[in-house]
Amino acid sequence: MFRTLILALLVTLLAGCEQPTTGATTEARQARPAIELPEGVTLVEHFTGDGDGLSIPFSKYVLDNGLTVVLHEDHSDPMAHIDLTYHVGSAREEPGRSGFAHFFEHMMFEGSANVAEGEFSKIISNAGGALNGSTNSDRTNYYETVPVNQVETALWLEADRMGLLLQAVSQEEFEVQRAAVKNERGQRVDNQPYGRTSETMMKNLYPSDHPYSWPVIGWIEDLDAADLDDLKRFFLRWYGPNNATLTIGGDIDQAKTLEWIARYFGPIPGGPAVEQASKQPGRLEQDRYVTLEDNIHLPAIAMLFPTVYLRHPDEAPLDAATKIIGMGKASLLYQRLVQTGRAVSAYVSHGCRELACEMAIIVIQNPASGETLTDMEAAIRETLLEFTERGVNQDDLQKFIAGFESGQVFGMQSVSGKVSKLAEAEVFTGDPKTATDDIERYANVTGEDVVRTFAQYIANQPAVILSIVPEGRADLAAQPQDFDFRTMTGESTEILPGVSPPAPYSPPELRTWQDEFDRSVAPQPEANPLVGLPPIWDVRLANGVRLLAVPNTETPTVTAQAVFAMGQRDEPPGKAGLANLTAILMAEETRQRSSAEFSEALERIGASIGVSSGQYETSVTLNVLSKHLDAGMALMMERILEPAFTEEDFNRVKAQLMESLMQARKSGPALAERATGAVLAGPGHPLSYPGAGLPSTVENITLADVKAFYAAHIPGHLQGVLVSSSLPQDELLASLDALAVLETSEVFREPIEDMPAIEGRTIYLVNKSGAAQSTLRMAHPSLKYDALGDYYLANLMNFNLGGTSDSRLFLNLREDKGYTYGIYSGFSGGSELGSFQVYSEINKEATAASIAEVVRELEDYSGAGMSEEEYAFMQSAIGQRDARAYETPGSKLSLLAQILRYDLPLDYRNQQKSLMLETDRETLNRLAGNLIHPDNLAIIVVGDVSEIQPQLEPLGMPIKLLDEEGNLLTSP
C-alpha cells in the first residue's frame, strides 16, 4: 500500500513537467526516429518516456567503431551539454602506477594534432561555453556546455583528442602536467585538514592489488615514477571509441548532430576489447585499528564497513539505513552526539562504486565535552545497537523515499544534470532508461529489507576504525594501531606506491586511419543564438515588500528566498560572528518543535530550508516540490518567526562553533582570508573579519546578544522575496501570503570607514607549520560595486589577466611553470568597500618565484594592457555565454538577488552586454593602468615560515609576521 502511494505521487509529480515526457507505449519507445541515419550509425533504441514514472527521453545509437551515442532533446534553452565518458578510472590502473587516469584527464586538455597547446579551452571559452573533466574510480568524463551553434565545434575538438592526442604530446607538456597534478594533490589532500582520511581508510580496507586501495589522484611516488611511454600505453589501451559513451542533450537537431558525430568520430578505429570489471566488495575478518596523525585541531574517528556494489539489490536498503542512522538532525547519531554537544559533527555515508561500496561513519570529537575517541567509538556502537533494536517504521521510509525523490527531481533542473544521469546509466548499466528508475527502485524498499541488510553488513560486523589525531598525539587514538596495510594477513607480497612497477614494454603503434575531409579545418559555427533575459515578475506584496519571480518550467519545483537586512555589517564592535551565530540558531529548535521534529517535518515532504548570513543580508531559502509548497511555506514561516533560542542550543552551538574556528586555523585559505581583511581594512574593521568571526570575538557573544540582534532585524527588515516557480502567478501569490502580512520598517546604517591606501610592497607572513603548500594572496583597495560603471568594466579588463583558465596568470604559473594547480585575479566589491586580489595555492618551493612572476605580470598588464587578440577573445567569450547564464532556478535567483541588493534595472544584464560591446580596448587598457597597482601591494603568504621566509628575503621587500587572527607580530 505504501509503495503504491509513492508511485502514484510520482505520476502526479510528472504532470507538472514539460521535460521529460511520459506515457509512451512499448512500440513508441522502440520506434525508429523519422531521420535518415548516416552510414556507420545504427539505432539501438528510441525512448520517448515511461508511463510508470519520471523519465528522460533519449535515442541511443552505436557507431561501427563501437562508440555509443545517447541524444536527448530539450528545447527550453538555446544550449547543449556534451559529455564524453570513457569507462576508465583509477580502478583500471596497475599497482605501482596509481593516478594515471586522473593524470590523463589533465593531459587531454593539452592539445592534439589539430588543436594547438592551450587552444582547446580557449576555443570553448571563446564560443561562450564552459568545459571541464573529472575522474573517479570507475570512469573519466569530459564535458562542455555551449550555445547550440557550437555543438559541431565541441564534437570536432573531442574527436581530435580521442583519435589524435598522442601525436601532439611532448615531454615538456608531460612534466608540466605532472607538476600540476602534484600541486592539486597538495592543495586538495596533503594541505587540507583530514585530507588523507579517505585514502588511509581505503588502503587499510582493501588488499594492495585491489583497484580501490589507492586514491584516484594517486600516490606521489607513483606520479614521480611515471614516464611518457606509460602515458601512451594507458591512452591506447583505454581511450578508444569502443570504451566511450557520447551523450548530448539540449536544443539539438538529432539528424544534424548524428551527421557531425559520424563525420568526426566515425573514422577513428576502435581500441582493444574492454571486458567488464568483476565486482570486488571488501571483506574483513576482524576490526582493524589504524591511527593517522594530521595537522588538525579536533580529533576524529571514522569507521568503514565494506558492503556491496553499485546497483546491488541491497544498495537501496543500506542507503535507507544510512539516512536513519546518520544523515540529518533527526538521525540517531546526530541526536546522540551532536545534539548533546559530545561531538562537533557526526554523519554517515554509503558510497557506492562500480566494484564495491562502503558505509563510513565519521565523528569529529568535541574536546570541550571531556570525552575521548574511545568514548566516541563506544557511542557509535551504541547507536548501531539502538538501530538494531528499534527497527524501521513507515515514517522512516516515507522520509527516506520523499527525500530521494526530491533529490532526483532537483537534479534534473539543468540539461547538464539530465545528460549526466543518462551518461552514467549507459556506462554502468548499458541502459539509459535506468537514469531515473532509481526512484521506483528506492520506493520499493521495505523495512524488512533495511533491517536484513543492516544485520548482514553492519551490525556486529568488523570495520576499519581510523583515529585521526593531531601530530605527535597517537596517544589520543581510540585504540592503539594493530594493523598495517603493508603486512596484511594472507598477503605473500606487498606492492607499495612507487615500488614493483609494471614490467617496461614499448607502447603499441598509434592508431591511424584515412579521413575523407580535412580534419585540421575547424568548423564554422552558425550565428550565435539570441538569448533574452528570463521574464521577471516585479511586484510589491501587500506590505510593500518587493517580490521578484521568474518562471521555472524544467521541473515541478519551487525555490523561495526571504531576504532580511541583517548581516556582518550590523554586528556591534567586538561581536564579529554574531550574524552567523544567529543564523545557525535560527535553524535549530522552534517554539513549536524540537530541531529533530522540524527536520522530520521537512523530510516527509522532501523539502529543505536553509538559513545563511552574509555581509549585509540573512536569507531563508526553501526548496520544495511544487505540490508541497503550502506545507513548505508553513515550515519556512515557522523557521523565520519562531526560533526558540534556547540556552541549551546556544551553549552547544557556540561550543561547536568555537571548536570549528580553532580548526580553521589549520586551513591556509582560512588564515589567508583573515589576514587579507586585516591588512586591507585594519584588524578591527567590521568587514575585515571572516563571516563566522574569530575565536576571540565569538567568545564574547551571549544569548542575549543573539536575541536582541534577531529582534532588531527580523521580521521588520524583510527586504525582498525571490522566487523561481513552476506555478501560475495567482497560486504563487496565495502561497506567499504569510510573508505579505509581515510588518516591515526602513533600514538605516551608519557610514563605515573606507580602506586606507596601500603604500609600497610588503610581505605579510602567517605561520602554518608543516604546510604542504603556500597560500598566496596579493591585494590592494579598489572600486566599490557598480553594475554599469567602471567596476563592471574593470572585471572585463581583468578577464585576460586572471579571470579565466586561459588568462596570463594561469598560463604562466600553471601551464608554463607548474607552480600551482590554479591562480586567478579579480575585483571584488560591495556597496561600501572594494579590492583587487590575486589568489592561489602555490608549490612551497616556488613561493618566492611565484610572487616575482605575479608582480611581473601585473606590471606588464598595468603598463600595456591587453592585446587586440585578447580583447577579441574577451568580447567573444563573455558576449556568447548568456545561453547558459539563466538555465537553472539557482542561476535565475542569483540574477534576482543582484537586482534586489543594488536596486538594479531588470534588464541590467542586457545593458552590461551593450556596455561591453561599446567599450574599446584603449578604454579598458587605461583602466588597467589606473586600477592595477603592482607597486602598492599587500602580499599575504600562509605557510611554514621556517621554510619559506629564507627564499622570500632576497625579494627585497619588507616582511612582517601576523598571528592567526591577523594581528601584527614583531617583524623578523
Disulfide bonds with the S-S distance in Angstrom:
Cys352-Cys357 2.19
